[in-house]
Amino acid sequence: MHRTSSPAEEHLGVVARRGFRSRAALAIVCCAVVAAACSSASADRSPEAQPTLVVMAKWGTETTEGPSFLQVLRAFEQETGIAIEYLGVGDQMPVILSTRVAAGDAPDIAILPQPGLLRDLVERGALVPLADGAASLARANFAPMWVDLGSAGGELYGVFFKASNKSTVWYGVPAFTENAISPPETWEEWLTSSQALLDAGITPLSVGAADGWVLSDWFENIYLRTAGPDMYDKLAGREIPWTHPTVKEALRVMGELLGNDSFLVDGVNGSLRMNFVTSVRRVFSAEPAAAVVFEGDFVAGVIVGETALQAGRDFRFFEFPSIEGSPRSVIAGGDVVVALRNTDGAMALMEYLAGSESAEIWVERGGFSSPNRTVDLAAYPDDVARAAAEALTAADIVRFDLSDLVSACFGARTGAGVWSGLQDWLADPSAVDAVLEQLEADASC
């Protein structure tokens, strides 16, 4: 079957070759590649066995994530002989995928950035449930939370290959040690340490607010700590409106740091023009412009991929601080792998990604946490990465990224929904009521 790609996809698409060591999965692949030897293949498989698997994700090859995922895919192809065309299409991935599904040109495999998109695709009849091998591995290797998030209507559709601890705050060690500043454990201590850094002539924060998901991660961490997990669940489930007083209170607290122009490198306006990767670079470079950047554990991947800085010696993280005595809490993110075509090759790749071997390839490269419980913690490249991964299981409260739980039309979408609304708020915190009314209207999409 001939496939067409958009110019953006052709620019980012690359062919990677990968494989895996499971004998059972390898046997499945042989059936897909050598059709003449597999006349007894089950009738529910696609009659058009694809010689090349098309895999789509948001991770572009210009980021640290894209090349790392290519290494995972290369191992799969090297042992199976199945070629993989990888399309790293960026944050517009939900829109691009939806367009291709509607046009009957869906990829074989997609790595979705949010569970809300998984449910949307199930409702459209676009996804294929996991075959028995992949489903059994997923249920054995992942905690119930991840299995539930990958399911819809009683069927298991997805494997959460990549997870992230999105409650980590990264700082340059010299800026803290040279000014006798301790990593804060409470919100008030964070405000105090930020002022101390400023007094020492160091800009406290770098915020890449041009990427709306950065602001939603700030909000979710603060909301979980100020409103509590029950209200968090209600907001995610549309049981309370975005105009609820708890949402307004979270934004008030958020403004104590992000609304202080002097705390932000280049101020609020500069932050709204700065993307995530640049925000990390402004902290971790030969001449840092700020001391701290908040984001998930994948920050470490950017640092080690672009600098010679060493984890522990030059950079560390502290956990997102408690607010008003809130318990230790973690916002988790994750990318879920789904199949859109029922072929033997696609199911073999799903089974491979449900195992520990595939995850450990990326784990060793850094900037990656696996929700797979069978992944060896010793595979993490340093104590800092290991601590970020362990915190996912050690927290008292864990909730999934809210913007990824809600419908894709409102959640993780560039220039729209919650991402855009929070950018509007940062640009003018005094217009909070109007912003919340717009968020509530957009949430009904």
C-alpha positions as CSV (number, residue, x, y, z in Angstrom):
1,M,0.0,0.0,0.0
2,H,1.4,3.3,-1.0
3,R,1.8,5.9,1.7
4,T,2.1,9.7,1.4
5,S,3.7,12.0,3.9
6,S,3.3,15.7,4.5
7,P,6.3,17.9,3.8
8,A,6.8,18.2,7.6
9,E,6.8,14.5,7.9
10,E,9.2,14.0,5.0
11,H,11.6,16.5,6.6
12,L,11.5,14.7,9.9
13,G,11.0,11.1,8.8
14,V,13.9,8.8,8.9
15,V,14.3,5.0,8.4
16,A,15.6,3.2,11.4
17,R,16.3,-0.5,11.8
18,R,15.7,-2.4,15.0
19,G,15.0,-5.8,16.6
20,F,14.4,-7.8,19.7
21,R,15.4,-11.1,21.3
22,S,12.0,-12.7,22.1
23,R,11.9,-16.0,20.2
24,A,8.1,-16.0,20.2
25,A,7.9,-12.5,18.8
26,L,10.6,-13.3,16.3
27,A,8.5,-16.2,15.1
28,I,5.6,-13.8,14.6
29,V,7.7,-11.5,12.6
30,C,8.9,-14.4,10.3
31,C,5.2,-15.0,9.5
32,A,4.7,-11.4,8.5
33,V,7.8,-11.3,6.3
34,V,7.7,-14.7,4.7
35,A,4.0,-14.9,3.8
36,A,4.5,-18.2,1.8
37,A,5.6,-20.0,5.0
38,C,2.6,-18.8,7.0
39,S,-0.5,-19.9,5.1
40,S,-2.0,-20.8,8.5
41,A,-1.8,-17.2,9.8
42,S,-4.9,-16.2,11.6
43,A,-7.6,-14.7,9.5
44,D,-8.0,-11.5,11.6
45,R,-4.5,-10.3,10.4
46,S,-4.3,-7.7,7.7
47,P,-3.9,-9.5,4.3
48,E,-1.5,-6.7,3.2
49,A,1.6,-7.4,5.2
50,Q,3.6,-4.2,5.2
51,P,7.4,-4.6,4.4
52,T,8.0,-1.3,6.4
53,L,6.4,-0.3,9.6
54,V,5.5,3.3,9.8
55,V,5.9,4.7,13.4
56,M,4.7,8.2,14.4
57,A,5.6,10.1,17.5
58,K,6.1,13.7,18.6
59,W,9.9,13.3,19.2
60,G,11.6,15.1,16.4
61,T,15.1,14.1,15.4
62,E,16.4,17.6,16.3
63,T,15.6,16.9,20.0
64,T,17.4,14.5,22.3
65,E,14.4,12.3,22.5
66,G,14.1,11.5,18.8
67,P,17.6,10.1,18.4
68,S,17.2,8.0,21.6
69,F,14.0,6.5,20.4
70,L,15.6,5.7,17.1
71,Q,18.2,3.6,19.0
72,V,15.3,1.6,20.5
73,L,13.8,1.1,17.0
74,R,17.1,0.2,15.5
75,A,17.6,-2.7,18.0
76,F,14.2,-4.0,16.9
77,E,15.0,-4.0,13.3
78,Q,18.5,-5.4,13.6
79,E,17.1,-8.6,15.0
80,T,13.9,-8.9,13.0
81,G,14.9,-7.4,9.6
82,I,11.8,-5.3,9.6
83,A,12.4,-1.7,8.4
84,I,10.8,1.1,10.3
85,E,10.0,4.5,8.9
86,Y,9.9,6.9,11.8
87,L,8.0,10.1,11.7
88,G,8.9,12.6,14.4
89,V,6.3,15.3,13.9
90,G,6.5,17.5,17.0
91,D,3.7,18.9,19.3
92,Q,1.2,19.0,16.4
93,M,1.3,15.2,16.4
94,P,-2.4,14.8,17.6
95,V,-3.6,16.9,14.7
96,I,-1.3,15.2,12.1
97,L,-2.3,11.8,13.3
98,S,-6.0,12.6,13.3
99,T,-5.8,14.0,9.7
100,R,-4.1,10.8,8.5
101,V,-6.6,8.6,10.2
102,A,-9.4,10.5,8.6
103,A,-7.7,10.1,5.2
104,G,-7.3,6.3,5.6
105,D,-3.5,6.8,5.8
106,A,-2.8,5.9,9.5
107,P,0.6,4.8,10.5
108,D,1.1,1.2,11.8
109,I,2.1,2.4,15.2
110,A,1.7,5.7,17.0
111,I,3.2,6.9,20.3
112,L,0.5,9.1,21.8
113,P,1.4,12.0,24.1
114,Q,-1.8,11.7,26.1
115,P,-4.4,9.0,27.2
116,G,-7.2,11.4,26.2
117,L,-6.1,10.9,22.6
118,L,-6.2,7.2,23.0
119,R,-9.8,7.3,24.1
120,D,-10.7,9.6,21.2
121,L,-9.1,7.2,18.7
122,V,-10.9,4.2,20.3
123,E,-14.2,6.0,19.9
124,R,-13.4,6.5,16.3
125,G,-12.6,2.8,15.9
126,A,-9.1,3.6,14.8
127,L,-7.1,1.4,17.3
128,V,-6.4,-2.3,17.5
129,P,-6.4,-4.0,20.9
130,L,-3.2,-5.5,22.0
131,A,-2.5,-9.1,21.0
132,D,-2.2,-11.7,23.8
133,G,1.6,-11.6,24.0
134,A,1.8,-7.8,24.3
135,A,-1.2,-7.6,26.6
136,S,0.2,-10.3,29.0
137,L,3.6,-8.5,29.2
138,A,1.9,-5.2,29.8
139,R,-0.2,-6.5,32.7
140,A,2.8,-8.3,34.2
141,N,5.3,-5.5,33.8
142,F,3.3,-2.3,34.6
143,A,1.5,-1.1,37.7
144,P,-2.3,-1.1,37.4
145,M,-2.4,2.7,37.0
146,W,-0.6,2.4,33.6
147,V,-2.7,-0.5,32.5
148,D,-5.9,1.4,33.3
149,L,-4.6,4.5,31.4
150,G,-3.9,2.3,28.4
151,S,-7.4,0.8,28.4
152,A,-10.8,1.8,27.1
153,G,-14.1,-0.1,27.2
154,G,-12.5,-3.1,29.0
155,E,-9.9,-3.6,26.3
156,L,-6.1,-2.9,26.6
157,Y,-4.9,-0.8,23.7
158,G,-1.7,0.8,24.8
159,V,1.7,0.3,26.4
160,F,3.2,3.2,28.3
161,F,6.8,3.0,27.0
162,K,8.1,6.3,28.3
163,A,7.1,7.9,31.6
164,S,8.3,11.1,33.2
165,N,8.5,12.5,36.7
166,K,7.1,16.0,36.1
167,S,7.7,17.1,39.6
168,T,11.4,17.8,39.4
169,V,13.1,21.2,39.7
170,W,16.6,21.4,38.2
171,Y,19.3,23.7,39.5
172,G,22.9,24.6,38.9
173,V,24.8,23.4,41.9
174,P,27.4,26.2,41.9
175,A,24.6,28.9,42.1
176,F,23.3,27.3,45.3
177,T,26.5,26.2,47.0
178,E,28.4,29.4,46.4
179,N,25.6,31.4,47.9
180,A,24.9,29.0,50.8
181,I,21.3,28.3,49.5
182,S,19.7,24.9,50.3
183,P,17.2,23.3,47.9
184,P,13.8,24.3,49.1
185,E,11.3,21.8,50.5
186,T,8.3,24.1,50.8
187,W,6.8,26.8,48.6
188,E,7.7,29.5,51.1
189,E,11.3,28.3,51.1
190,W,11.3,28.4,47.3
191,L,10.1,32.1,47.3
192,T,12.8,32.9,49.9
193,S,15.6,31.1,48.0
194,S,14.5,32.9,44.8
195,Q,14.9,36.2,46.5
196,A,18.2,35.2,47.9
197,L,19.5,34.3,44.4
198,L,18.2,37.6,43.1
199,D,20.0,39.5,45.9
200,A,23.2,37.7,44.9
201,G,22.8,39.0,41.3
202,I,21.5,35.7,39.9
203,T,18.1,35.4,38.1
204,P,16.2,32.7,39.9
205,L,14.1,31.1,37.1
206,S,14.2,30.2,33.4
207,V,10.7,29.4,32.1
208,G,10.0,28.2,28.5
209,A,6.4,29.5,28.3
210,A,6.4,29.5,24.5
211,D,5.7,25.8,24.9
212,G,2.2,25.8,26.6
213,W,2.8,22.4,28.2
214,V,5.5,23.9,30.4
215,L,2.9,26.2,32.0
216,S,0.4,23.4,32.3
217,D,3.0,21.3,34.2
218,W,3.5,24.3,36.6
219,F,-0.2,24.6,37.1
220,E,-0.8,20.9,37.6
221,N,1.9,20.6,40.3
222,I,0.5,23.6,42.1
223,Y,-3.1,22.6,41.8
224,L,-2.5,19.0,43.1
225,R,-0.8,20.6,46.2
226,T,-3.3,23.4,46.8
227,A,-6.6,21.7,45.9
228,G,-5.7,18.1,46.7
229,P,-6.0,14.9,44.7
230,D,-9.8,14.6,44.9
231,M,-10.3,18.0,43.4
232,Y,-7.6,17.3,40.8
233,D,-9.6,14.2,39.7
234,K,-12.8,16.2,39.5
235,L,-11.2,18.9,37.4
236,A,-9.7,16.3,35.1
237,G,-13.1,14.6,34.9
238,R,-15.1,17.7,34.2
239,E,-16.9,17.3,37.5
240,I,-16.1,20.9,38.5
241,P,-15.6,23.9,36.1
242,W,-12.4,25.7,35.3
243,T,-14.0,28.7,36.9
244,H,-14.0,26.9,40.3
245,P,-12.3,28.9,43.2
246,T,-9.7,26.2,43.6
247,V,-8.4,26.9,40.1
248,K,-8.2,30.6,40.7
249,E,-6.3,30.0,44.0
250,A,-3.8,27.8,42.2
251,L,-3.1,30.5,39.7
252,R,-2.7,33.1,42.5
253,V,0.0,30.9,44.1
254,M,1.6,30.3,40.7
255,G,1.8,34.0,40.2
256,E,3.9,34.4,43.3
257,L,6.8,33.0,41.3
258,L,5.9,33.3,37.6
259,G,4.2,36.6,38.0
260,N,7.3,38.2,39.4
261,D,9.0,39.7,36.4
262,S,12.4,40.1,38.2
263,F,12.4,36.3,39.0
264,L,12.3,35.3,35.3
265,V,15.2,35.5,32.9
266,D,14.1,38.0,30.2
267,G,10.9,38.7,32.3
268,V,7.4,37.5,31.5
269,N,7.4,38.7,27.9
270,G,10.7,37.0,27.2
271,S,9.5,33.8,28.9
272,L,6.5,33.7,26.6
273,R,8.9,33.8,23.6
274,M,11.2,31.1,25.0
275,N,10.8,27.4,24.3
276,F,11.5,24.6,26.7
277,V,14.9,23.6,25.3
278,T,16.1,27.1,25.3
279,S,15.0,27.5,28.9
280,V,17.2,24.6,29.9
281,R,20.1,26.0,28.0
282,R,19.8,29.4,29.8
283,V,20.5,27.6,33.1
284,F,23.0,24.9,32.0
285,S,25.6,26.5,29.8
286,A,29.1,28.0,30.1
287,E,27.6,31.3,31.2
288,P,24.2,30.5,32.8
289,A,21.6,33.3,32.8
290,A,19.5,31.7,35.6
291,A,19.8,29.2,38.4
292,V,16.7,27.0,38.2
293,V,14.5,25.5,35.5
294,F,11.4,23.4,36.4
295,E,10.4,20.5,34.2
296,G,10.3,16.7,34.1
297,D,13.2,14.3,34.5
298,F,13.8,14.6,30.7
299,V,15.6,17.9,31.5
300,A,18.7,15.7,32.3
301,G,18.6,14.4,28.7
302,V,18.9,17.9,27.4
303,I,21.8,18.8,29.7
304,V,23.9,15.7,29.1
305,G,23.1,15.8,25.4
306,E,24.4,19.4,25.0
307,T,27.0,20.0,27.7
308,A,29.8,18.3,29.5
309,L,28.1,18.9,32.9
310,Q,28.0,16.0,35.3
311,A,24.9,15.0,37.2
312,G,25.4,15.4,40.9
313,R,28.5,17.6,40.6
314,D,27.1,20.3,38.3
315,F,23.4,19.8,38.3
316,R,20.8,18.2,40.5
317,F,17.1,18.5,41.1
318,F,14.8,19.0,44.1
319,E,11.3,17.7,44.3
320,F,8.5,20.2,43.6
321,P,8.0,21.7,47.1
322,S,5.1,21.1,49.4
323,I,2.5,23.9,49.6
324,E,0.8,24.5,52.9
325,G,1.8,21.1,54.2
326,S,0.7,19.1,51.2
327,P,2.1,15.5,51.1
328,R,4.8,14.3,48.8
329,S,3.2,14.3,45.4
330,V,4.2,13.6,41.8
331,I,2.7,14.6,38.5
332,A,3.5,11.8,36.0
333,G,3.6,12.1,32.3
334,G,3.8,9.3,29.8
335,D,3.7,8.3,26.1
336,V,1.5,5.4,25.2
337,V,2.2,3.2,22.2
338,V,-0.8,2.0,20.2
339,A,-1.4,0.0,17.0
340,L,-3.6,1.4,14.2
341,R,-3.1,-1.6,11.9
342,N,-3.6,-5.2,12.8
343,T,-0.5,-6.8,11.3
344,D,2.0,-9.3,12.7
345,G,4.8,-6.8,12.5
346,A,2.9,-4.1,14.4
347,M,2.0,-6.6,17.1
348,A,5.6,-7.8,17.4
349,L,6.8,-4.2,17.8
350,M,4.1,-3.7,20.5
351,E,5.3,-6.8,22.4
352,Y,8.9,-5.6,22.1
353,L,8.1,-2.2,23.6
354,A,6.2,-3.9,26.5
355,G,9.4,-5.6,27.6
356,S,12.3,-4.3,29.6
357,E,15.0,-4.7,27.0
358,S,13.7,-2.0,24.8
359,A,13.3,0.5,27.7
360,E,16.8,-0.1,29.0
361,I,18.3,1.0,25.7
362,W,16.9,4.5,26.3
363,V,17.4,4.4,30.1
364,E,21.1,4.0,29.6
365,R,21.2,7.1,27.4
366,G,19.6,9.3,30.1
367,G,16.6,11.7,30.1
368,F,14.2,8.8,30.4
369,S,12.2,7.1,33.1
370,S,10.5,3.8,32.4
371,P,7.2,2.8,34.1
372,N,8.1,-0.8,33.4
373,R,8.7,-2.4,36.8
374,T,11.1,-5.0,35.4
375,V,13.6,-2.4,34.2
376,D,16.9,-2.7,36.2
377,L,17.4,0.4,38.2
378,A,21.2,-0.1,37.8
379,A,20.7,0.7,34.1
380,Y,20.1,4.4,34.9
381,P,23.2,6.3,34.1
382,D,23.7,8.1,37.4
383,D,22.2,8.5,40.9
384,V,20.3,11.7,39.8
385,A,18.4,9.8,37.1
386,R,17.8,6.9,39.4
387,A,16.4,9.1,42.1
388,A,14.0,10.8,39.6
389,A,12.7,7.4,38.5
390,E,12.4,6.0,42.0
391,A,10.4,9.1,43.1
392,L,7.6,8.0,40.7
393,T,6.9,5.0,43.0
394,A,7.9,6.6,46.3
395,A,5.5,9.6,46.3
396,D,2.4,9.6,48.6
397,I,0.2,10.9,45.8
398,V,0.7,10.3,42.0
399,R,-1.5,11.8,39.4
400,F,-1.2,11.8,35.6
401,D,-0.7,15.0,33.7
402,L,-4.1,16.7,33.6
403,S,-3.7,18.2,30.2
404,D,-3.1,14.7,28.8
405,L,-6.1,13.2,30.6
406,V,-8.7,15.6,29.1
407,S,-9.9,15.5,25.6
408,A,-7.3,16.1,22.9
409,C,-9.2,19.1,21.6
410,F,-8.7,20.9,25.0
411,G,-5.6,19.3,26.4
412,A,-2.2,18.8,24.8
413,R,-2.6,21.0,21.8
414,T,-0.4,23.8,20.7
415,G,-2.1,27.2,20.5
416,A,-5.4,26.1,21.9
417,G,-7.2,24.9,25.0
418,V,-5.4,24.8,28.4
419,W,-2.0,25.4,26.9
420,S,-3.1,28.6,25.2
421,G,-5.2,29.7,28.2
422,L,-2.3,29.5,30.6
423,Q,-0.2,31.5,28.2
424,D,-2.9,34.2,28.2
425,W,-3.0,34.2,32.0
426,L,0.8,34.6,32.2
427,A,0.7,37.5,29.8
428,D,-1.9,39.3,32.0
429,P,-2.6,37.6,35.4
430,S,-5.1,40.4,36.2
431,A,-7.4,39.0,33.6
432,V,-7.7,35.7,35.4
433,D,-11.5,35.6,35.5
434,A,-11.7,36.1,31.7
435,V,-9.1,33.4,31.2
436,L,-10.9,30.9,33.4
437,E,-14.2,31.6,31.6
438,Q,-12.5,30.9,28.3
439,L,-10.9,27.7,29.6
440,E,-14.3,26.5,30.8
441,A,-15.8,27.3,27.3
442,D,-12.9,25.5,25.5
443,A,-13.1,22.5,27.8
444,S,-16.6,21.7,26.3
445,C,-15.1,21.1,22.9
